[in-house]
Amino acid sequence: MNGRRRLIGSFTHGSMANALPQAVGAQAAFPDRQVIALAGDGGLSMLLGELLTVTQNALPVKTVVYNNDSLNFVELEMKAAGFVNYGTGLDNPDFAAVAEAVGIRGFRVDRPADLERTVEEFLAHDGPALLDVVVERQELTLPPSVKLEQAKGFALFAIRTVLSGRGTELIDLAKANMRQLL
């Protein structure tokens, strides 16, 4: 933040569904400022009705959805604790189409090459807009520091994943994260 912008969030690991409600409040309090909500797909899904609040109150909130078809922070916590993830997959709708259905301009990005142009169009739209960005599910979001217990838990997760017959998930995980390092 450069002194002219503000960042609002819960910043508590594991909190969900707070991006859009906070953006609604910020936009109502500061109607002349641009407000952008950065939401995960799980969090937005939990409070999908907030899109109606944006529409009904004519709030020009911009919402970015990181769409990885999963409760990804929950998956990461499970891996760090040594558990094979279970029950964290999501079968998401096209959030851009949902937005359009409730009167919000919807944008969707499936390919990284389209991101920059689409973000420009999204931010230039006069009124509420939602940008559904399909992202890599297996990309790890690492905390600022990794504790020894987390590393042990991740190793246990890897062993349990292989033993449960889901070893290909580890290969996919490695591939997705190696692309980020290269």
C-alpha positions in Angstrom: 0.0 0.0 0.0 1.4 3.4 -1.0 -0.6 5.6 1.4 -3.3 6.3 -1.1 -4.7 2.8 -1.0 -6.1 0.7 1.8 -6.1 -3.1 2.2 -8.9 -4.6 4.3 -9.1 -8.2 5.3 -9.5 -10.7 8.1 -5.9 -11.9 7.6 -6.6 -14.8 9.9 -5.6 -18.1 8.2 -8.8 -20.2 7.6 -11.3 -17.4 7.5 -13.7 -17.6 4.6 -16.3 -15.6 2.8 -15.3 -12.2 4.0 -13.9 -10.5 0.8 -17.2 -9.5 -0.8 -19.1 -8.4 2.4 -16.1 -6.3 3.4 -16.0 -4.8 -0.1 -19.7 -4.0 0.1 -19.1 -2.2 3.3 -16.1 -0.3 2.0 -17.9 0.7 -1.2 -20.9 1.9 0.8 -18.7 3.9 3.1 -16.6 5.3 0.3 -18.8 5.5 -2.8 -16.3 7.6 -4.8 -13.4 5.1 -4.4 -12.7 2.0 -6.4 -13.1 -1.1 -4.3 -11.8 -4.5 -5.4 -12.7 -7.8 -3.6 -10.2 -10.6 -3.9 -12.2 -13.8 -3.2 -11.5 -17.5 -3.3 -14.1 -19.7 -5.1 -15.1 -21.4 -1.8 -15.5 -18.1 0.0 -17.6 -16.5 -2.8 -19.7 -19.7 -3.0 -20.5 -19.5 0.7 -22.0 -16.0 0.3 -23.0 -16.0 -3.3 -26.1 -13.9 -2.4 -23.8 -11.0 -1.7 -23.7 -10.5 -5.5 -27.4 -9.5 -5.2 -26.5 -7.0 -2.5 -24.0 -5.4 -4.9 -26.7 -5.3 -7.7 -29.6 -4.1 -5.5 -27.5 -1.3 -4.0 -25.9 -0.3 -7.3 -22.4 -0.6 -5.8 -19.6 -0.6 -8.4 -17.6 -3.2 -6.6 -15.1 -5.2 -8.6 -14.8 -8.8 -7.6 -11.9 -11.1 -8.6 -12.5 -14.8 -8.0 -9.5 -17.2 -7.8 -11.2 -20.3 -9.1 -9.2 -23.5 -8.4 -12.2 -25.8 -7.8 -11.2 -26.4 -4.2 -11.1 -25.2 -0.6 -7.4 -24.7 -1.2 -6.3 -23.3 2.2 -8.2 -26.2 3.9 -6.3 -28.6 1.6 -3.0 -27.0 2.5 -3.8 -27.2 6.2 -4.7 -30.9 5.8 -1.4 -31.6 4.0 0.6 -29.8 6.6 -1.1 -31.9 9.3 -0.3 -35.1 7.4 -3.8 -35.8 6.1 -4.8 -36.9 2.6 -7.2 -34.2 1.5 -10.9 -35.2 1.5 -14.1 -33.3 0.8 -12.3 -30.1 -0.4 -13.1 -30.3 -4.1 -15.6 -27.9 -5.5 -17.8 -28.3 -8.6 -17.9 -24.6 -9.5 -20.3 -22.8 -11.8 -19.0 -20.3 -14.3 -18.9 -17.4 -11.9 -18.9 -14.9 -14.7 -22.2 -16.3 -16.0 -23.6 -16.2 -12.5 -22.6 -12.6 -12.2 -24.3 -11.8 -15.5 -27.5 -13.6 -14.4 -27.8 -11.1 -11.4 -26.9 -8.0 -13.3 -23.2 -7.7 -12.8 -20.8 -7.6 -15.8 -19.0 -11.0 -15.9 -15.5 -11.7 -17.2 -13.7 -15.1 -17.3 -10.1 -16.0 -17.9 -9.1 -19.6 -18.7 -5.7 -18.9 -20.3 -2.9 -16.9 -18.8 -2.3 -15.1 -22.1 -5.8 -13.5 -21.8 -5.3 -12.2 -18.3 -3.8 -8.8 -18.9 -6.3 -7.7 -21.5 -9.2 -9.0 -19.5 -8.1 -7.3 -16.3 -7.9 -4.0 -18.2 -11.5 -4.4 -19.5 -12.7 -5.6 -16.1 -11.3 -2.5 -14.3 -12.4 -0.1 -17.0 -16.0 -1.3 -16.7 -18.3 1.4 -15.3 -20.2 -0.4 -12.6 -20.0 -3.7 -10.8 -18.0 -6.5 -12.4 -16.7 -9.9 -11.6 -13.6 -11.5 -12.9 -13.5 -15.3 -12.7 -9.9 -16.4 -13.0 -9.2 -20.1 -13.4 -6.0 -20.9 -11.5 -3.9 -24.0 -10.9 -5.4 -26.1 -8.1 -2.2 -27.8 -7.1 -0.1 -24.6 -6.7 1.0 -24.4 -3.1 0.4 -21.3 -1.1 3.3 -21.2 1.3 3.2 -19.4 4.6 5.9 -16.8 5.3 7.9 -19.4 7.3 7.5 -23.2 7.4 7.7 -24.8 10.8 9.3 -28.2 11.3 5.9 -29.7 12.3 4.4 -28.6 9.0 7.3 -30.2 7.0 6.8 -33.4 9.0 3.1 -33.3 8.4 3.6 -32.7 4.6 5.9 -35.7 4.5 3.3 -37.8 6.3 0.7 -36.6 3.8 2.9 -37.7 0.9 3.4 -41.1 2.3 -0.3 -41.5 3.1 -1.3 -40.3 -0.4 0.9 -42.9 -2.1 -0.3 -45.7 0.2 -3.9 -44.7 -0.5 -3.3 -45.2 -4.2 -3.4 -41.5 -5.1 0.3 -41.1 -5.9 -0.4 -39.4 -9.2 -1.7 -36.5 -7.2 1.8 -36.0 -5.8 3.2 -36.0 -9.3 0.7 -33.4 -10.4 1.5 -31.4 -7.3 5.2 -31.5 -8.1 4.7 -30.5 -11.7 2.4 -27.6 -10.9 4.9 -26.2 -8.4 8.1 -26.8 -10.4 6.6 -24.7 -13.2 6.5 -21.8 -10.7 10.2 -22.2 -9.9 11.5 -22.4 -13.4 
